[in-house]
Structure formats: C-alpha cells, structure tokens
C-alpha cells in the first residue's frame, strides 16, 4: 500500500527512529537528506541521503518469528524503496521497484510488514536507482535475534562500505560512470566502518564478542583479517554454519555477511583488530583496546548456533532442474551482442545505452521471467563467469547452497562470489511464491546489464 505523508501522519504511527537498537513492533523510518562527518575533522561534513537522519541507518533489531512493521516516509527528491537483503519476506514486501511494488514517490510512504523466519545478520537498503542511492548513504544494518542467543559479552555490528569523495568531502556525482560499469564497478577512495574511518573502543581481556560483518559497498570486495582475537566464523549471510569455521582471511563480496564469535586474547594495553587488507597493506577498521580482565577466559571451543528454518528445506538434487547461467561482457572480454528491451543489439549499440553485461544473452531486466518454477521445486544453477571480473550473484526471497563437483553441499548463502573463469553451482528450494530478482550485487554491473528474475507459482 502507498500512503501520502499526510495520511501517514494522521495514523499516529511510531516516532522517527533514532540511532541504536530498537525492538518496537511498529516504527517509522524517514528517508531524507542529511550530513555526516566522514572526512577527518577540519574538513567539511559530507552531504548524504539517510534513513532516519543517519548513515548507516538505524540498527534495526527484530525478533525471530515476531511480526515487524515499518512505515517508510520518503522525504527525498526522488522515488525510493527499501529492500530487506537476505530475509525471506512475502514477495510484496521485497522492495524492488517495478517488480514487487511501485516506487515510493517523494512525499509518499509505504508500509512494510513481515515476520522474519530466520535469525541472523542482514541489512536493508534502497532498491531503486541503487548505485546512486546506496552511494549517497541509503542503507543500514538489520539483525534478527535468536530466541536463544549465544553467550557473549558484546554483540557488535561492523557495517563496512567505501565512498568516492571529491572536492574534498562531497560524494562524487559520477554514478553512471561508463568505465566503472564496464570494469570492477564504483570503487571508492575512502573506507568506513559504521561511518567512521576506524571504530575504537575498550574491552576487557577475555571478553567474548559477536562481530557481525556486513559488506554494504556498491561494488567493493573486502578482504578482512583479525589480530588479537581468537574464535570462529559461526554464520554466513545470516545462516549458521553446522560447525564453526576457522577465521583466517575473510573475503566478503558486496551484500555478503559473516558472523564471528571471538575471545579478546591480545595482551592488556594492546589493540585487538579487525582490519582491511588492501594491496598487501593492512588498515585497522575496528580497534579494541584491551583493558584488565574482568573474568577468566572461557573454554576456547565456540559452540555452533541453532540452525534456521531455511536450512531445513530439502534439496532434491537428483530430481532438480539444471539451468546454467553464463555471465558475459565487460571490459577485456567484451559483449558482442545481446537482447535488450526486446531488441537484439551489437556491443557498440549496447554501450551507447550504458549496457555492458548479459546473463545468458539477455541484457538487463526482461519482460518475461528467466524461469518459472513450481512451489516446492529444486533448481540448480551453475553460474559460469566468462568475464574478466568477479560477480556477486544474489537471489531474492531464498537461500541456496553451493553444489560441489563431488555432489556434496556447501554453506547456505543468499549471495555467492564467482571469480573470473570460475563455475560455481548453487541449488535452492523454491518455496516462496512471487517474482524474485536475481542479479549481480556489484550494483554497477546490475545497472549495466546483469539482472533478471524468476517466478515461483
């Protein structure tokens, strides 16, 4: 449903969200322009677009299995929506303008209502004119809390993203940069965690932390490392792993998440770190200055989290349809031709329209679905990357598992990073009726060709 701002105010809905954790059943979130001090003090604040007056937007804390309602009030100069990345919502609540809902026009509103079935780490972001709107700041963290949460001393979200700043602290307006679209995407020159260049805080030694890492960049792949922290990866893309995994180096493509449970083991007076590894150099993102211990260290074993309902869905690999998806185009490999808006075009003609990529020869969103699936059907998709760049393939409304060459199954995910020349096959149980977007979450690639949709009936 769409409401005018006057109608929304007349309903007496909840007050504007403020930064921090919220458990309210009904809330109002205003998308509006604002400012944030991204650049070092002494330089100007950066004009941004915000949810609730901040970027990232307010940290939403939902309860697994409990109804949630949110009124979006659009005070921006253009239309927008909210997509709940990774959450299995009813199709009408998915927030994809033109596919699952009408755009929310300036001065209008939209009521989102759903019950999150799966606990975990997710995020929300605009899903219209996505490169510009996310680059300007329209995203925020969303946590669905378990009914029986793990024993930790702190539960922290690390919301990672980059910015392209110019003159000296404005968001660069080159959102339709054709070089970006045909290459690795819109890569920024300034990285933040929770809108800070480095988040610093003090923690007692032997504290146990749950760190929720979210890659909210439009196109950047983050390589992350830790120091002075001992523990394990307990979930990816919101889904608990069956047995906690060694941390090592963590690669997060755009849209991907990872949950760590770690003990602070660095000596008192030193810093434990979560760091960004870029071109062989390490840059601190989150620093935990270690103070005197307040307790003895727990047993080092990290117990697994309880599995989510999504992970109980059966995957019938033997009876599954297999539908390959080949990714083509981009710089160096080139897109010779493709079907765009119902017309077959050569690569030169497509480039004039800002279209550089295709999925199975289709350039950007077709009128008809790529596939129509029956509810309960299992689908296997081998993603074939015939381009010179990685792609983070994201499916709305469902989670999938990777299918290895020996037939075993990998982790549950909603976004998978496929490197150049690589084939990675996934399988999912089509249990959620509706029209669901399937696209590259390098949003510059999605804008310039890498998007399609499926229908579950």
N, C-alpha and C positions, 0 to 999 in steps of 0.2 A: 504494500500500500504506500501511496505517496501523500504526504500532508504538507500544506503550506506552513510557513513558520508561525503565522497567526494561529492556525489550528493546533500546532504543537504546543504553543504557549498556553492555549486555552485548556489543554488537557491537564495542566498542572503536573507534568511529568517531573522526574527527579531533577535535582540541580546539576549544573555543569560539573563534569568530572574534574578532579584535581589530581596532580601527580601523586603516585603512590598506589598502594594496593587497595582494591575495592572488592567487596563481596555483595554489593547491592543487587537485588533481583532486577530492578528496572533503573536504567540510567539514561542520561542524555549526553551525547558527545557532539561538540560543535567543531566542524572543520572550518578554519579561519586563518587569515594571515597573522603572522607574528614575527618576533625577533628572538634570536638566541646567540649567545656569545660563544661561537665556535672557535674563532681565531684567538690567539693569545691576547691577554689584557693589554690595552693600549691601541689595539686595532678595533675598528667598528664592529658592532653586532651584525649578524647576518640576517637579512630578511628571509623568512621561510614561510611555508604553509604548515599548519599544525592541526593535530587533533587535540582538542581540549586545551589549547594555548601552549602546548609543549611539543617538542620533537626530541626523542621519540614521544609518541602519545602516551597517555596514562597507562601504567601497567595494570591490565585487567586480570583479576584473579577470579576464576569461575570454579564451581564445584562440580565434579564428575557426576553426571546423572541428574543435576538440578537445573530447572528451567532458567534461561537467561534472556533478558530483553534489553535492547538498546535503541534509543531514538537518535538517528543521525540528523543533525541540523546543518545544512550547507550554507555557510556564510562566505564561501569563496567566490571569486569572479567567474568560475566556470563549473560545469557539472562534475560530479564525482560519485563514487560508491565506496563501500567497504567490503573487502573480501577477507574471510576468516581462514587464513592459509593453514591447510593440513587438517582442519576439523571437518568431520563428516556431518555436514548440515543438510537440511532439506534443500532441494535444488533452488527454490525461490529465494533462499537466504544466502546464496553463494556470492552475490555481489558482483557479477560480471555484467557490465553494461552491454545491452544489445543481445545478450544470450539468456540470462536468467532474470533480469529486471531492466526497467527503464533507467536511464541516467537520473540522478537526483540533481535537479536544476538549482541554480543559485536562488536562495530564499525558500527552498522547499526542504522536505525531510522524508525520511523513510524509517519504518520500524523493523528492526531485525529481531527475530525471536527464534531460539532453538535450544535444545537440550544437548550439551556436549556428551557423547557416549564414552569418549576415551580421555583418560588423564594424560598430561604431558605438557611439553613446551611447544607453543605455537606462536603465531603473530598475526596481526591484522594490517592491511594496507589498502590504499586506493587501488581500484582496478578499472580505471578509465584514464586514457592519456597517461599510461603508467610511468613511462620514462620521466616525463616532466614532473608528475605529481609526487612520485617517490623521491626524485632528485631534490625536490623542494622541501621534503620532510614528512610526507603523509604516510606514516607507518608507526606501529607501536607493538610492544610485547603483550602476549596473552598466555596465561598459564591456567591449565585446568588441573586443579589439585586432586590428588588421590584421596579416596575415603580413608585409607590407612597410609599416611605418608611415611617416608623413611626417617630414621633417627639422625638428624643433622642439627648443627648449631646455627647455621645460617643458610638461607635459600636466596641466591643472588642471580639476577638476570644480567647478562653481558650482551648488550644489543649493539652489534657491530655493523658499521657501514662506512662508506667513503663519500667524500664530497668533492666536487670540482668547483674551486673558488677562484675568483678573479677580482681585481680592482679594489682593494686587496681581499675583501671578505664577502663578496656577493656570489650567489650561486650562478655559475656560468649559464647563459641562456641558450647554448647551442644544443638543445635537446634533440634536434633532428640532424645531427652531425653525420653526414654520409660515411665518413671514414670510420667513425665508431660503429655504425650499423653493419658495415661490411667486414669489420675486423673483430676485436675482442670485446667491443661494447664501450659504454661510457665509464671509463676508469677515472676515478678521482685523484686529486693530488693531496688529499687531506683525509686521514682516517680517524674515526672517533669510536668510543665505546660509551654508550649512554650519553651521547652528545659531548663527551669530554675527550681530550687527547689522551688522557690517562686517568683512570679512576683509582684513587688511592684511599685506603682505609687501614685501620689497625685491627689485628685479630690475635687472640692468644694462641700460643703454640699448642698444637694437638687439637685445635678446633677442627670439626668436620663440616665441610662446606658442600652444598649442592650448587654447582655453577651451571646455569642454563645459557648456552652459547647460541646466538641467533645471527645468521648472516642476512642482514636486511639491505645489502648493497644491490644496486640495479644489475651489475654485471661482474663484479669482482669475485674471484675465488680466494678465500682466505686460507693461508697455511698458518696453523697455530701450534705453539709449543708451551709447555709449562716448566716451571722451575720451583723447587722447594715445596712441591705438592705431590703427595703420594696417594694414588687411588685408581679409579677405573671409569670407563665410559659405561653408563647404565642405560642410556636410551639414545636413539637417533630419530629425528623427525617425529618426536613425540611418542614413539613406540619403544617400550622396554626391550632390551636385548635379553636373550634367555640366560646367558652367562656374561657377567661384566667383562669388558674388554680392556686390555692394556691401553694406556693413553697414547704414548709415543707422540708422533706429529699428527695433527688433525687437519684434514682438508674439508672445508665447507664451501660448497657451491652456493650461488645465490638462492635464497629460500630455505636452505638446509639448516638443521639444528642438531646440537649434541648436548646431552646432559652428562655432567661429570659429578661424581661424589669423591671428594678428596680430603685427606688429612693434611693440615699445615705442618710440615716437617722441617722447614728452614729454621736455623738457629735463632734464638732470641736476638732482636736488634737488626736482623737482616730482612730482606724482602722476599716473599714468595710471589711468583709472577705468572700471569697468562700473557703471552707475547705474540706479536705478529711477526712472522718470518717473511721478509721481502727481499728478493735478490741476494740471498745469503746473509743479510743483516737482520738482527733481532730488535724489535721495538716493543717496549712494555705497553700493554693495553690496560691491564688491571694489576695493581701492586698491593700486596697485603703486607704491611709492616708488622713483623712478628713481635709480640709482647710476651710477658711471663705467662707460663701455662696456668690455666685455671682448673685443669683436671688432668688425670693420667690419660695416656694415649689409649684409644680403643683398640680392639683386635684389628689387625690390618685388613682382614677379609671384608670385602664390600658385598653385602647380600644383594641379589637381584630384586628389581621392582616387580610388583604384581603385573601380570600380562593384561593388556587391554582387550575389550570385546572385539575390536577389529582383528586381533590376532587369532581369534577362534574361528574365523571364516575359512571354510575348506577350499583348498585349491586343487581341483581335479586336473592335473597336468596331462594325463593321458587323453582325456576327452576334450581338452581345451582347443579352441580355435587358435591358430598361429597366424598373426598378421604383422609382417615386418614393416618397419617404418624407417625409410632411408632419408637421412639429412644431407642436403646438397646445398652448394653455393658458397658465398663469402669470398673474400679476397684470397688469391693464390690458387684456389680450385675453380672458382667462378661458377656462375649459374648460367648455363647455355640457354635454357628456356624453362617455362613453367606456365601453369594455368592461374591467371589472376583475375578475379571478379568475372569468371566465366569465359575469359578470352585467353587463348594461347598466345604467349608473347616470347620474344627472344630476350636474351640477357640485357642487351642495351636498352630496350624499351622498358624492361622492368626496373633498371637502375634509375631511369628518369623519374620513376614513381617512388623511389626510395625503397625498393624491394630487392633484396639480395639473397634470400634463402628460400628453400622449399622443403616440404615434407611429402615424400612420395610424389614429387612433381607438382604439388599444389602449393601456391604461394599465398600465404595468409588465409584468413578465415573463409571457408567455402559456405555456400548457402545450405547445402545438404551435409549431414554428418559424415565423417570419415567412415564410421562404423555404427551400426545399430545392433545392440546386444539385448538379449532376453535377461530379465532379472534372474539371478542365480547362475548365470553362465560364467565360466572362467575363460579369460582371454590371456594369451601370451603375445607379448610384443618384443621382438628383437629390434632394439634401437641400433641402427647402423650409421655410424658417423663417417661420412665420406667427405668431410670438410677438413680444413686446416686448423679448426678451433674447437675447444671443448663446448659442450652444451649441457645445461642442467634441465633435464626434461621433467616436467611437473604435471601430475594428473590431479584434477579437482575431484572432490567428493569421495575419494577412495584412497586406500593404501595398497601398495604392491610389495612383492618380494622378488629379489633377483633370482633368476634360474641359472645355475652354473652349468657348464658343459657336461658335467657328470650327472646332471639331473637333480642335484641337491639344491636346497633353497637357502638364500642369504637373508639379510636383515629386512625387516619391514621398513618401508620408506614411503614418502609421497613425492620425493624429488631425487633423481639419480643423475650423477655427473658422468657424462660419456666423453672420453677423450678422443682426439683425432685418430682416425683409423680403427677405433675400437667398436666392438659389437657387445652390447650388454642387454640381455634379455630379462624382461620382467613378466610377472603373472599377477593378475588380480581377479577377485571375485566381484562381479558386477551386481551388487546388492542394493545400490542406491539409485532409484529411478530419477530420470531427468536428463537434461542436456549439460554435459560436462566438458569444460575446456581441457585441452591437452596442448601444452606449449613449452617452449624453452623459457626458463626463468632468467636467462640473460635477456633482460627486457628490451634491450636494443635489438636483439635478434628476433624476439617475439614481434616487435613493432614492424620489422622489415621482412617478415615472411614466415616465421616459424610458429604457426598457431593453427590448430584445427580443433574439432570437437567430436565427441561421441554421444550417442543417445542410448540410455538404458530404459527399456519399456517392460 
